[in-house]
Amino acid sequence: MSVRRYLQGVFTLAEFELRKIRHDTSQIWLRLVQPALWLIIFGTVFSQVRGISSGPLTYRQFMTPGILAQSVMFVAIFYGITVVWERDLGLLNKLLSTPVPRSAIVLGKALSAGVRGVFQAVAVLGIALIIRVRLSLDLQSVLGVFIIIILFGMCFASLSMSLAPIFRTRERMMGIGQAITMPLFFASNAIYPLSLMPGWLRAIAVVNPLSYVVDAMRALLVTGDFSSLGRDLLALLIATTAMIVLASLSFKKILS
Amino acid sequence: MASNEIIVQNLTKDYPRVRAVDDVSLTVKGDEIFGLLGPNGAGKTTTIRLLLTLIRPTSGRINVLGIDALSQPHKIRQVAGYVPQDVSVDGELTGYENILMYAKLYGLPRRGRREAIDGILDLLELRDRAHDLVRTYSGGMMRRLEIAQALVNRPKLLFLDEPSIGLDPGAKRVIWGLVRKLRAEFGTVVFVNTHDMNEADLLCDRIGILDRGRLVTVGSPAELKATVGGDVLSLDSRSPGFLEHLKALGYRPLAESPAGQAEILVTDGEHLIPHLLESLQARGVEVEGVALERPSLDDVFLKYTGARIEAGDSWKEARRTRRTFRRMVQ
């Protein structure tokens, strides 16, 4: 199996995910409801309260990268359910009968989730612009944000794929998806800064990949302070690699 | 020289609580349609998955077209086509895209790819709907598309797991015709799993009967039916002394009924009937009705396994899955 064939397998899976999005965009719009509520209602109310010190930023500027990351996280974690659904239908069985290596299939599925995440993010950014959140949307920032989103989407899709063989049914995966995403969201710097957290929560937040993703996107989209961008990207890269390896190892079990 | 056979030796697959495949040995010859017949849970799907290298055997050897399954699984996958029992096409993509995706996964060169796919779509008579989303297809069309998808790498052998499950009789016949055409035109080795006696009888050149993981017998449908014994001929007659005349001709009725009916065991009943009627008429016996019952594969199955194949709940389940799939994506 040459490198070229391996990558062809990975990119083919992502390409056809893109084609699915093109055929039917309804999922993106439906998944836009929740981030819209956070930005418009929660954001508006908390801007009035001024209970959260967001420094020189407006509260909406502060929270937009957090909501962006949250919506990508939801897309990615529920992508694992799609994989379980595909297993139940038999699509996965068929996919495994091709010469494409297992790990390329995992990587391809993860990349597909990343691609979906980008489209979701564009929609969320659209809402942020409509409600006039001031963001720096130059080419480099946007490209940087997209790369981060793809990596982050791959990270959480891989996490959910490694959970799929354990929880097995779609219903349980739905439950576990929520049990993971909401705590991670609250134990991060998405909607309040780390400085406001009690010590134990901050301890969780610093090992939470979401914090690094939010920090990096906040630097690119709002503050322009890139001093911790390297650290953020490294943390994300380590988490994503670890999850992909984990998912590749457990993927065999998803069929049995 | 590359072999064109599937050779299985002492194949066993154990799962924690059950031995799914139990010491199976068999050879499938080139350009033959081989059917594995058995009830649900007999180990048919496990056997196909072992041959396709999707799972590893507990013990035993598999050689497919001269390729050893244990040491070179990816080579087998490259030359095999697989139509699983479950759904294998994505309702969210068009028919064309479903095939294109697999063309890319099998690494077909870009040059000539479109022509190859169009050719396959033509063969399966799906060309005019190729650019519609698959969720709008009927069950028979979906099955045809699944076969098309399995042909994209020009497989030298094709595995079909319950190819006609959940299809109406017309659609079944279309699928069988296609499979025969493939064998005739490309010399493809076809390995079919089925629980459908009719399908085994009409489609397959040779059949293996699988019962609780064990291969109990192998042979052509005619050979297998011959092992059950001859045809059963039922004769109705109200002529006096009917049974005596029959006995005088050298036949021994199996069962009698008061209305004057006799069942006799014969060989080649089809050609015997005219002669028998003539002989009886010469003796003045008026025959009012004749029925010929030839042994079915169900009788064969009964003989070798002591049970009849029944369409159990799992088959209904499989059909329901297909219907649910279509309903949910529509």
Interface residues (C-beta under 8 A of the other chain):
Chain A: M1 R5 Q8 G9 T12 E15 F16 R19 K20 H23 D24 D88 L89 G90 L91 N93 K94 L95 L96 S97 T98 P99 V100 P101 L255 S256
Chain B: L52 L54 I55 H74 K75 R77 Q78 A80 Y82 P84 Q85 D86 V87 S88 V89 D90 E92 L93 T94 E97 M101 Y102 K104 L105 Y106 G107 L133 Q149 T321 F325
